[in-house]
Amino acid sequence: MSSATTTYPGRSRLRRKSRPRRRIRIRFRFRFWRALFALVAFFITLGGAIGAGLFIGYVHSLPPIEQLEHYDPPQVTRVYDRSGAKAIGEFKQENRQVTPINEIPRMLRNAFIAVEDRRFYEHWGVDLRGVIRALVRNIKAGRIVEGASTITIQLAGAILPEIERSERTIGRKVIEAFRAMQIERRYTKDQILEFYLNQIPFSYNAFGVRAAAATYFSKDMADLTIAECATLAGMVKGQSVYNPISNVERSTERRNLVLAKMLENGFITEEEYEAAVKEPMQVRRGFGVTSAYPYFLDGLRRDLINFYGESIVSLGQAGLRISSTIDPAIQEAAIKALRDGLAGNEEWEGVEALWQSKKPERAEEEMKNWKGRIDPGDTYLMEITGVREDELDVRLRWYRGTIPIPDPPPFHNPEGKLDVGQLIDVRVETVDQERSTFSGQYAFSSPVQGSIVVLDAHSGDVLALVGGVNFYNKAWNGQYNRAMMDGRQPGSCFKPFYYAAAFEKGLTPADMIVDEPIEYYVYNTVYRPRNYEKYFAGNMTLIEALEHSRNIPTIRLYEALGPRTANEIVGRFDYVGRSRRWQIPNEYSTPLGTIDCTPLEMAAAYLAFVNWGVGVRPQFFRNAVDANGRIQIPVERKEGPIISPIAAYQTLYLMRQVVRSGTGRRPIGEKFPSPPFPQIAGKTGTTNDNRDAWFCGVTPDLVIVVQIGFDQYHPMGPGMTGGSVAGPVWAMTFREILKTRPSWTLEFTAPPGIVYADICKNTGKRVGPACEWEGHAVYKQVPFKEGTVPEQDTNGYERVPLIQPVNSEYSYFSGQSPRVGRASPASNRSYD
């Protein structure tokens, strides 16, 4: 049964009436929500505008960023030669040289802009497109995988300490963006780019594009190719990953990507792009600056620290330009002379060969004092009996042992020195006395070494300083600067200071002193000094005493002056530091050179003899200025009188006799007669057991000091004296230096108040007919202070009275007078 739908007319009318009302309500709701949305949008916009206004106002109210307002990052301090034209080295904490934007090639700037921030000149510190792109990628990845850094943001992160670059957080990004906008408000785009390109770090302690160009390509920025510009720009993303030295393949890929972006942005043409991607990666193998004159540079550094109070940190940050005193030609001459002098050349066999030839004689001397057994710690010359791949078999009498072959061999010329039958110095480590076997090591870590110092004889400028053969050879203790560090006993090179003290106290070169056996009681022991050649020559002038380096007359002269008086005068010659370093004891052996002195100190002391008795402190630099030419380290000159001009000139005369006819004649005097060569005055020096050999020499223009010896202070062997070892090296140095200038001053200048007289060597009196009749030798043109010339010799045998210890201070030694023995026959033999 179907049912019909019942309709109600009233309800139909009601439905028709309700439809307009619903539409009205819908319209009302729509208008309400639209109005509400508009109102909310208005307040949001208003709030945003107010917030933006407040934010912008706050940014504008912030003080300038100190790190940029006074941009002064650590910069390399560069050192130049005395002409200021040649760079010889640098001090650096960060290898950086700040460069103005107009000096940075546009192609290099464009390379960084292309790969790091192509809209750099369009945004205001934050690139919104980049932010949106990074936001989308990070949301998809669920973590931070990409940033939106601009060049300005990178700069903010690099210079501001509150930003930790290793953190990849939203907080860091907000701080960087905030700081970037602050930077953009304050500086122009070119200023920001200049900061960035000078601040950006590269590997190997290079900071900024100028240092990077030198480090990786050994070029100035202006000489970089397009491909090289792209290579440096590509390193920003990862200094080690895209390092062109250690990772050529990945660096090349990154470079080509940068080149593609440069092409895309219109910075290069298609042809330039094609040529650049085909360019092979050619980097400089080796990086950083290696000075050709490292010992001088080390000396300058030590002087700035020790005398001027600079710190190595401040030197590495200051960005100074230091004009040093070095003369590269003279420095090269000294380097060559020391190298050839030790290793040998066509002119001379060299110190090492001479030392090698003395080994049999030295071994014989060792066996005279041998105790009949060896113990750990002993060092002896032993014969090589077998050579294996990495070991040597050696023997000493009935003892047999093995030592490892030193690597590298501690010889300047190792060929043949480790063959069977050769003698080698061995330090014993373990011993089996029952089996007479032992193990050991080669006794020396480095070969015989040396140092050379060359000063301008009047200004004190350090023209050259060589502290060893190879500064960069760690196995040979290369960075030990022997010219300045620690000090060694100078031996007889110290004697001239006491003769100068004698002249200062009124004695003359012609005064006579006795050379005879003598002994002293010192602290209940007996000290018996002797001459090097074991002969005594009797009465002699002070000229002859120094000329032939007699020990006994020098000690007697020391007695006559009194140790306190003499040492006070001698101490004045210590002229390198702010205070005196020499420790000069009141002991009989002191005038024989038993205190420690450095070659630089000896050179400074000898300078006073040429400079009329005025001491001048050695100077390593002429000026030190900043980038604007302002003096930052004023040169502090230290000079003053040490002895009188006449005493200095008289000492020079004695040292000229050393070269003309004494211990310096064979190595120096015969090779450089005056004229045509400049006059030379000097003194040889040899220490106990021939451990060190010296020659200190001066000319009217130069002071040259040479020191030779083992770092381990080991005896060099019989005959290895100042005259035979250091003298030839000094001669080689001087010969090379003579080639560096067309002319030199030939004669020493005498001070006012000097008169000259010929002196009879036998009597110490002014030459007369009797001296000539007897055939005595004559010292020509001996300098005297006016009024002190001795009387004329009348009979040929009556001598000037002997110097006596009128001011003796024996209590300083032992409280007892010395006992004097009888002189042996005179001898003219002299070795030192």
QUITA-V983453 format. One record per run of one state. SS is the DSSP state (H for helix, E for strand, L for the rest). FROM is the first residue (numbers start at 0). LEN is the number of residues. If there is no record, write none. Layout:
BEGIN
[[SS:FROM:LEN] [SS:FROM:LEN]]
END
This chain:
BEGIN
[[L:0:8] [H:8:53] [L:61:4] [H:65:4] [L:69:5] [E:74:1] [L:75:1] [E:76:4] [L:80:6] [E:86:5] [L:91:3] [E:94:1] [L:95:5] [H:100:3] [L:103:2] [H:105:11] [L:116:11] [H:127:14] [L:141:9] [H:150:9] [L:159:10] [H:169:17] [L:186:2] [H:188:11] [L:199:1] [E:200:1] [L:201:4] [E:205:2] [L:207:1] [H:208:9] [L:217:3] [H:220:3] [L:223:2] [H:225:12] [L:237:10] [H:247:17] [L:264:5] [H:269:9] [L:278:15] [H:293:13] [L:306:5] [H:311:6] [E:317:1] [L:318:2] [E:320:4] [L:324:3] [H:327:16] [L:343:7] [H:350:7] [L:357:1] [H:358:10] [L:368:10] [E:378:9] [L:387:3] [E:390:6] [L:396:2] [E:398:6] [L:404:18] [E:422:10] [L:432:4] [E:436:6] [L:442:6] [E:448:8] [L:456:4] [E:460:6] [L:466:7] [H:473:3] [L:476:11] [E:487:2] [L:489:1] [H:490:14] [L:504:7] [E:511:4] [L:515:2] [E:517:5] [L:522:2] [E:524:3] [L:527:10] [E:537:4] [H:541:6] [L:547:3] [H:550:11] [L:561:1] [H:562:9] [L:571:18] [H:589:3] [L:592:3] [E:595:2] [L:597:1] [H:598:12] [L:610:3] [E:613:3] [L:616:2] [E:618:1] [L:619:1] [E:620:5] [L:625:5] [E:630:1] [L:631:7] [E:638:3] [L:641:3] [H:644:17] [L:661:3] [H:664:5] [L:669:11] [E:680:6] [L:686:1] [H:687:3] [L:690:1] [E:691:7] [L:698:3] [E:701:8] [L:709:12] [H:721:17] [L:738:15] [E:753:7] [L:760:5] [E:765:1] [L:766:2] [H:768:6] [L:774:3] [E:777:8] [L:785:6] [E:791:1] [L:792:9] [E:801:1] [L:802:7] [H:809:3] [L:812:6] [E:818:2] [L:820:12]]
END
